[in-house]
Amino acid sequence: MPLTRQRRFVTPGPDETVEELALRALPGEPLEAAVDRIKSWNLHIFAMRKPAGLLLGSDVVFVEPPVG
């Protein structure tokens, strides 16, 4: 059985902010657009966590949209 394509993801570094992660994971995009994309692909992190946007080293942060 062939392997299926998986979404690209990263894990945050120590004390890394979503802005820093966006610069690292999506280097060719404007910062604001990259942050917005990461937030929209990772509602499990940004919608329910307090404080909003707090990244943990154990988070799986998707850096591309869901695979169709």
mmCIF file of the C-alpha atoms, coordinates in Angstrom:
data_MODEL
# 
_entry.id   MODEL 
# 
loop_
_atom_site.group_PDB 
_atom_site.id 
_atom_site.type_symbol 
_atom_site.label_atom_id 
_atom_site.label_alt_id 
_atom_site.label_comp_id 
_atom_site.label_asym_id 
_atom_site.label_entity_id 
_atom_site.label_seq_id 
_atom_site.pdbx_PDB_ins_code 
_atom_site.Cartn_x 
_atom_site.Cartn_y 
_atom_site.Cartn_z 
_atom_site.occupancy 
_atom_site.B_iso_or_equiv 
_atom_site.pdbx_formal_charge 
_atom_site.auth_seq_id 
_atom_site.auth_comp_id 
_atom_site.auth_asym_id 
_atom_site.auth_atom_id 
_atom_site.pdbx_PDB_model_num 
ATOM 1  C CA . MET A 1 1  ? 0.000  0.000  0.000  1.00 0.00 ? 1  MET A CA 1 
ATOM 2  C CA . PRO A 1 2  ? 1.548  3.363  -0.984 1.00 0.00 ? 2  PRO A CA 1 
ATOM 3  C CA . LEU A 1 3  ? 2.021  6.075  1.615  1.00 0.00 ? 3  LEU A CA 1 
ATOM 4  C CA . THR A 1 4  ? -0.345 9.014  1.446  1.00 0.00 ? 4  THR A CA 1 
ATOM 5  C CA . ARG A 1 5  ? 0.835  12.605 1.262  1.00 0.00 ? 5  ARG A CA 1 
ATOM 6  C CA . GLN A 1 6  ? 0.914  14.297 4.684  1.00 0.00 ? 6  GLN A CA 1 
ATOM 7  C CA . ARG A 1 7  ? 0.661  17.951 5.668  1.00 0.00 ? 7  ARG A CA 1 
ATOM 8  C CA . ARG A 1 8  ? 3.902  19.731 6.464  1.00 0.00 ? 8  ARG A CA 1 
ATOM 9  C CA . PHE A 1 9  ? 4.254  20.714 10.109 1.00 0.00 ? 9  PHE A CA 1 
ATOM 10 C CA . VAL A 1 10 ? 6.803  22.103 12.543 1.00 0.00 ? 10 VAL A CA 1 
ATOM 11 C CA . THR A 1 11 ? 7.143  22.189 16.295 1.00 0.00 ? 11 THR A CA 1 
ATOM 12 C CA . PRO A 1 12 ? 7.864  25.474 18.085 1.00 0.00 ? 12 PRO A CA 1 
ATOM 13 C CA . GLY A 1 13 ? 11.263 26.190 19.546 1.00 0.00 ? 13 GLY A CA 1 
ATOM 14 C CA . PRO A 1 14 ? 11.696 27.276 23.172 1.00 0.00 ? 14 PRO A CA 1 
ATOM 15 C CA . ASP A 1 15 ? 9.797  30.535 23.788 1.00 0.00 ? 15 ASP A CA 1 
ATOM 16 C CA . GLU A 1 16 ? 9.133  30.917 20.039 1.00 0.00 ? 16 GLU A CA 1 
ATOM 17 C CA . THR A 1 17 ? 6.256  33.240 19.148 1.00 0.00 ? 17 THR A CA 1 
ATOM 18 C CA . VAL A 1 18 ? 3.843  32.649 16.297 1.00 0.00 ? 18 VAL A CA 1 
ATOM 19 C CA . GLU A 1 19 ? 5.542  35.490 14.409 1.00 0.00 ? 19 GLU A CA 1 
ATOM 20 C CA . GLU A 1 20 ? 8.968  33.875 14.763 1.00 0.00 ? 20 GLU A CA 1 
ATOM 21 C CA . LEU A 1 21 ? 7.560  30.515 13.749 1.00 0.00 ? 21 LEU A CA 1 
ATOM 22 C CA . ALA A 1 22 ? 5.882  32.087 10.693 1.00 0.00 ? 22 ALA A CA 1 
ATOM 23 C CA . LEU A 1 23 ? 9.172  33.652 9.583  1.00 0.00 ? 23 LEU A CA 1 
ATOM 24 C CA . ARG A 1 24 ? 10.940 30.326 9.933  1.00 0.00 ? 24 ARG A CA 1 
ATOM 25 C CA . ALA A 1 25 ? 8.254  28.099 8.408  1.00 0.00 ? 25 ALA A CA 1 
ATOM 26 C CA . LEU A 1 26 ? 6.996  30.387 5.614  1.00 0.00 ? 26 LEU A CA 1 
ATOM 27 C CA . PRO A 1 27 ? 10.045 32.514 4.745  1.00 0.00 ? 27 PRO A CA 1 
ATOM 28 C CA . GLY A 1 28 ? 8.838  33.809 1.366  1.00 0.00 ? 28 GLY A CA 1 
ATOM 29 C CA . GLU A 1 29 ? 5.568  35.281 2.616  1.00 0.00 ? 29 GLU A CA 1 
ATOM 30 C CA . PRO A 1 30 ? 4.793  38.645 4.224  1.00 0.00 ? 30 PRO A CA 1 
ATOM 31 C CA . LEU A 1 31 ? 4.739  38.228 8.003  1.00 0.00 ? 31 LEU A CA 1 
ATOM 32 C CA . GLU A 1 32 ? 1.103  39.196 8.568  1.00 0.00 ? 32 GLU A CA 1 
ATOM 33 C CA . ALA A 1 33 ? -0.132 36.845 5.825  1.00 0.00 ? 33 ALA A CA 1 
ATOM 34 C CA . ALA A 1 34 ? 2.025  33.987 7.131  1.00 0.00 ? 34 ALA A CA 1 
ATOM 35 C CA . VAL A 1 35 ? 0.724  34.448 10.694 1.00 0.00 ? 35 VAL A CA 1 
ATOM 36 C CA . ASP A 1 36 ? -2.889 34.555 9.445  1.00 0.00 ? 36 ASP A CA 1 
ATOM 37 C CA . ARG A 1 37 ? -2.389 31.332 7.477  1.00 0.00 ? 37 ARG A CA 1 
ATOM 38 C CA . ILE A 1 38 ? -0.816 29.526 10.407 1.00 0.00 ? 38 ILE A CA 1 
ATOM 39 C CA . LYS A 1 39 ? -3.658 30.643 12.665 1.00 0.00 ? 39 LYS A CA 1 
ATOM 40 C CA . SER A 1 40 ? -6.312 29.469 10.201 1.00 0.00 ? 40 SER A CA 1 
ATOM 41 C CA . TRP A 1 41 ? -4.655 26.044 9.768  1.00 0.00 ? 41 TRP A CA 1 
ATOM 42 C CA . ASN A 1 42 ? -4.223 25.555 13.540 1.00 0.00 ? 42 ASN A CA 1 
ATOM 43 C CA . LEU A 1 43 ? -7.471 26.492 15.222 1.00 0.00 ? 43 LEU A CA 1 
ATOM 44 C CA . HIS A 1 44 ? -6.740 23.824 17.833 1.00 0.00 ? 44 HIS A CA 1 
ATOM 45 C CA . ILE A 1 45 ? -4.007 26.151 19.152 1.00 0.00 ? 45 ILE A CA 1 
ATOM 46 C CA . PHE A 1 46 ? -5.374 29.625 18.562 1.00 0.00 ? 46 PHE A CA 1 
ATOM 47 C CA . ALA A 1 47 ? -9.105 29.333 19.312 1.00 0.00 ? 47 ALA A CA 1 
ATOM 48 C CA . MET A 1 48 ? -9.094 27.631 22.691 1.00 0.00 ? 48 MET A CA 1 
ATOM 49 C CA . ARG A 1 49 ? -5.738 28.241 24.367 1.00 0.00 ? 49 ARG A CA 1 
ATOM 50 C CA . LYS A 1 50 ? -5.284 30.863 27.079 1.00 0.00 ? 50 LYS A CA 1 
ATOM 51 C CA . PRO A 1 51 ? -3.469 33.103 26.443 1.00 0.00 ? 51 PRO A CA 1 
ATOM 52 C CA . ALA A 1 52 ? -4.400 32.906 22.774 1.00 0.00 ? 52 ALA A CA 1 
ATOM 53 C CA . GLY A 1 53 ? -1.457 31.982 20.566 1.00 0.00 ? 53 GLY A CA 1 
ATOM 54 C CA . LEU A 1 54 ? 0.707  30.527 23.323 1.00 0.00 ? 54 LEU A CA 1 
ATOM 55 C CA . LEU A 1 55 ? 2.892  27.914 21.646 1.00 0.00 ? 55 LEU A CA 1 
ATOM 56 C CA . LEU A 1 56 ? 4.109  24.860 23.513 1.00 0.00 ? 56 LEU A CA 1 
ATOM 57 C CA . GLY A 1 57 ? 7.064  22.725 22.503 1.00 0.00 ? 57 GLY A CA 1 
ATOM 58 C CA . SER A 1 58 ? 4.723  19.752 22.166 1.00 0.00 ? 58 SER A CA 1 
ATOM 59 C CA . ASP A 1 59 ? 2.446  21.505 19.632 1.00 0.00 ? 59 ASP A CA 1 
ATOM 60 C CA . VAL A 1 60 ? 2.158  20.237 16.085 1.00 0.00 ? 60 VAL A CA 1 
ATOM 61 C CA . VAL A 1 61 ? 1.822  23.401 13.981 1.00 0.00 ? 61 VAL A CA 1 
ATOM 62 C CA . PHE A 1 62 ? 0.635  22.818 10.433 1.00 0.00 ? 62 PHE A CA 1 
ATOM 63 C CA . VAL A 1 63 ? 2.346  25.064 7.861  1.00 0.00 ? 63 VAL A CA 1 
ATOM 64 C CA . GLU A 1 64 ? 0.163  24.209 4.876  1.00 0.00 ? 64 GLU A CA 1 
ATOM 65 C CA . PRO A 1 65 ? -3.571 23.730 4.316  1.00 0.00 ? 65 PRO A CA 1 
ATOM 66 C CA . PRO A 1 66 ? -5.297 20.386 4.725  1.00 0.00 ? 66 PRO A CA 1 
ATOM 67 C CA . VAL A 1 67 ? -4.438 17.870 2.032  1.00 0.00 ? 67 VAL A CA 1 
ATOM 68 C CA . GLY A 1 68 ? -7.378 17.526 -0.337 1.00 0.00 ? 68 GLY A CA 1 
# 
